[in-house]
Amino acid sequence: MAGGTLREILDGAARGEFPPDDGGTTVVPQPSRRDAGILAFTAHSVVFTDEDPRWVRATLGALDCDELAATMNARFVTALMERTGRRSDTIDVMTVAGALAGEPAVTLKELEDPGHPRVVSSRRRRDDVRVWTADGGVLVLGRGIAGRLEAAVEVGGEVRHRGLGRALARAARQLSGGEPVWAQVSPGNARSLRAFQAAGYRPVGSELLLTPAGSLPTSGTPLPH
């Protein structure tokens, strides 16, 4: 049965326990001022917003579209943005993987420079950000929506096609301290999806973040190869 806080819903999904596939929509409060948005699981959506749930349901009910896709319908997203004064990020594939034991297969060097571009961009989206470099690649770990642990990787063009993106995604699982690791990837970023899936991440739904106007972060998960 759907219910609980956003974090409880996400923790359940990480364990393979999902909201009921009943075509319904669960509305929960935002976990922070920064984060609002929409999650779509199989035949059930979760809208996390501090707006009146009655407005959310009335707006969805007025749409002439498939109810299973209503929350990601452009008209609902536009209405929610206008209502909240927020801007939309990309619609991403939401993936998750459990923690792994052992040491990363790549040598990682942690960045301490708070002005590094990867640190700056990640802090717009996440808290407690840590960034490592390795052989022309970058690994980011930080706490995103509802405090979940999120990973992003980036690989330079000169070292692509060597499995580095997959190795960095796997390293995130080994550095997670026992927690599941989440990664959001643009659906069109096929190489990124393949890298995360090869590292053991499984797709569990889709996600659209709404950010306060003027603070739109870099969208999606950076491209690994």
C-alpha positions in Angstrom: 0.0 0.0 0.0 1.3 3.4 -1.0 2.0 5.8 1.9 4.7 7.1 4.2 7.3 9.8 3.6 9.2 10.2 0.3 12.2 8.6 1.9 10.2 5.6 3.0 8.9 5.2 -0.5 12.4 5.4 -1.9 13.8 3.0 0.7 11.0 0.5 -0.2 11.8 0.8 -3.9 15.5 0.1 -3.2 14.4 -3.1 -1.5 12.1 -4.0 -4.5 9.0 -3.0 -2.6 6.9 -0.6 -4.8 3.7 1.3 -4.5 0.7 -0.7 -5.8 0.3 -0.8 -9.5 -3.2 0.6 -9.3 -3.0 3.6 -11.6 -3.0 5.9 -8.5 -1.0 8.9 -7.4 0.4 9.4 -4.0 1.0 13.0 -2.9 3.6 13.6 -0.1 5.3 16.7 1.3 8.6 17.9 -0.1 11.5 16.5 1.9 13.2 19.9 1.7 12.7 23.4 0.4 15.1 22.6 -2.5 13.5 19.4 -3.8 10.1 19.0 -5.4 9.1 16.8 -8.3 7.5 13.6 -9.6 8.4 9.9 -9.5 6.7 7.4 -11.7 6.8 3.7 -10.9 4.9 1.0 -12.6 1.3 2.1 -12.7 1.7 4.4 -9.8 3.1 7.9 -9.4 4.4 10.0 -6.4 4.2 13.7 -6.5 6.3 15.4 -3.8 5.2 19.0 -3.3 4.1 21.3 -0.6 1.1 22.4 -2.7 -2.4 21.3 -1.7 -2.9 17.6 -2.6 -6.5 18.5 -3.6 -5.1 20.8 -6.3 -2.8 18.1 -7.5 -5.6 15.6 -7.8 -8.0 18.1 -9.4 -5.4 19.1 -12.0 -4.7 15.5 -12.9 -8.4 14.7 -13.1 -8.9 17.5 -15.6 -6.4 16.0 -18.1 -7.7 14.1 -21.1 -5.0 11.5 -21.1 -4.0 8.1 -20.0 -4.1 8.2 -16.2 -1.0 6.0 -16.0 1.0 8.7 -17.6 -0.8 11.8 -16.3 1.8 13.0 -13.8 4.5 13.1 -16.5 2.1 14.7 -19.0 3.5 18.1 -20.2 0.2 19.9 -19.3 0.4 18.7 -15.7 4.1 19.5 -15.4 3.5 23.0 -16.8 0.6 23.6 -14.4 2.8 22.4 -11.5 5.6 24.7 -12.5 3.3 27.7 -12.9 1.7 26.9 -9.5 5.0 26.6 -7.7 7.2 29.0 -9.6 9.7 26.3 -10.3 11.5 25.0 -13.4 11.7 21.5 -14.7 14.8 19.4 -15.0 14.9 16.5 -17.5 12.8 13.3 -17.1 15.4 10.7 -16.0 15.5 7.0 -15.6 15.8 6.3 -11.9 18.2 3.4 -11.1 19.4 1.9 -7.8 21.9 -0.7 -6.6 22.9 -2.2 -3.3 26.2 -1.6 -1.6 29.2 -3.8 -2.5 32.1 -5.0 -0.4 35.7 -4.7 -1.5 38.0 -2.0 -2.9 37.3 -0.1 -6.1 39.1 -1.5 -9.2 40.3 2.0 -10.1 42.6 4.3 -8.2 40.6 7.2 -6.8 41.9 10.6 -5.7 39.4 12.7 -3.7 39.1 16.4 -4.6 39.2 18.8 -1.7 38.9 22.0 -3.8 35.4 23.4 -3.1 35.7 25.5 -6.3 36.2 22.6 -8.7 33.5 22.7 -11.4 32.2 19.2 -10.5 32.0 20.1 -6.8 30.2 23.4 -7.5 27.6 21.8 -9.9 27.0 18.9 -7.7 26.3 21.1 -4.6 23.5 22.8 -6.5 21.7 19.4 -6.5 23.1 17.5 -3.5 24.4 17.8 0.0 27.5 16.3 1.6 29.1 16.1 -1.8 32.3 14.1 -2.3 34.2 14.0 -5.7 37.0 11.7 -6.8 39.0 11.7 -10.0 40.4 8.5 -11.6 42.3 8.0 -15.0 40.4 10.8 -16.8 37.1 10.1 -15.1 35.1 11.7 -12.2 32.9 10.1 -9.6 30.5 12.1 -7.5 28.6 10.9 -4.4 26.2 13.1 -2.5 22.8 13.2 -0.8 20.0 14.1 -3.1 16.2 14.0 -2.6 15.1 12.9 0.8 18.7 12.3 1.8 19.2 9.3 -0.5 22.8 8.6 -1.6 23.2 9.5 -5.3 26.1 8.8 -7.7 27.1 10.5 -11.0 30.1 9.7 -13.2 31.8 11.5 -16.0 34.5 10.2 -18.4 36.8 12.3 -20.6 36.7 11.7 -24.3 40.3 10.6 -24.5 39.6 7.6 -22.2 36.3 6.4 -23.4 35.4 2.8 -24.4 37.6 1.3 -21.8 35.0 0.4 -19.2 35.9 3.3 -16.9 32.3 4.6 -16.5 31.2 1.1 -15.4 34.2 0.9 -13.0 33.3 4.3 -11.4 29.7 3.4 -11.1 30.7 0.1 -9.4 33.1 2.0 -7.1 30.2 4.2 -5.9 28.6 1.0 -4.5 31.9 0.1 -2.7 32.1 3.6 -1.2 28.5 3.8 0.0 29.1 2.7 3.6 26.4 0.0 3.2 23.7 2.2 1.7 21.9 1.7 -1.6 23.2 4.0 -4.3 20.9 5.9 -6.7 21.7 7.2 -10.1 19.5 9.2 -12.5 20.2 9.0 -16.2 18.6 10.7 -19.2 16.7 8.1 -21.3 18.5 9.2 -24.4 21.9 8.7 -22.8 22.1 5.1 -23.9 25.8 4.6 -23.1 25.3 5.9 -19.6 22.4 3.6 -19.0 24.4 0.6 -20.3 27.3 1.5 -18.0 25.2 1.8 -14.9 23.3 -1.4 -15.7 26.6 -3.2 -16.3 27.7 -2.0 -12.8 24.6 -3.6 -11.3 22.1 -0.7 -11.2 18.5 -1.6 -12.0 15.9 0.8 -13.4 13.0 1.3 -11.0 11.1 4.2 -12.5 11.4 7.7 -13.9 12.0 11.0 -12.1 11.4 14.7 -12.8 12.8 17.3 -10.4 11.4 20.8 -10.2 14.0 23.3 -9.1 13.5 26.9 -7.8 13.6 29.4 -10.7 17.1 30.7 -11.2 18.8 27.6 -9.8 18.4 25.0 -12.4 21.2 22.5 -12.0 23.1 20.6 -14.6 20.6 18.1 -15.9 20.8 14.4 -15.8 23.7 12.2 -14.9 26.9 13.0 -16.7 27.9 10.7 -19.6 30.0 7.7 -18.7 31.5 5.3 -21.3 
